[in-house]
Amino acid sequence: MVRNGSAEYKVGDVVIFRIVKRSSHPGRRAAQISPEPRGEDYLYEVDKYWMVSDRRHDGTVVLLTRRGKQHVVQCSNPRLRPAKWWERVLYRNRFPNNPVTMPPLAAG
């Protein structure tokens, strides 16, 4: 298993990854909203609800989105964390259903 502090990730685990976005109109799920210096756009964070579809020996995991996209992320990334039990229940429709719907990305 791969460790991130106290978190261990294995295939099938649901995780939350917080990404930073920029836009003139933050969505309703935006958090930590702050205006840019010139005031035309906003920087904000959005939680993404993904599932571990593969773990690698180089300290990365392949994350699967609900629509089948894959992202490779370092396990030590502070924006990656396991979903808490209540998040798995409350946001169950936001997580992918099956971690094996897509083959893992080629190592590279």
Secondary structure by P-SEA (a helix, b strand, c coil): ccccccccccccbbbbbbbbbbcccccccccccccccccccccbbbbbbbbbcccccccbbbbbcccbbbbbbbccccccccccaaaaaaaccccccccccccccccc
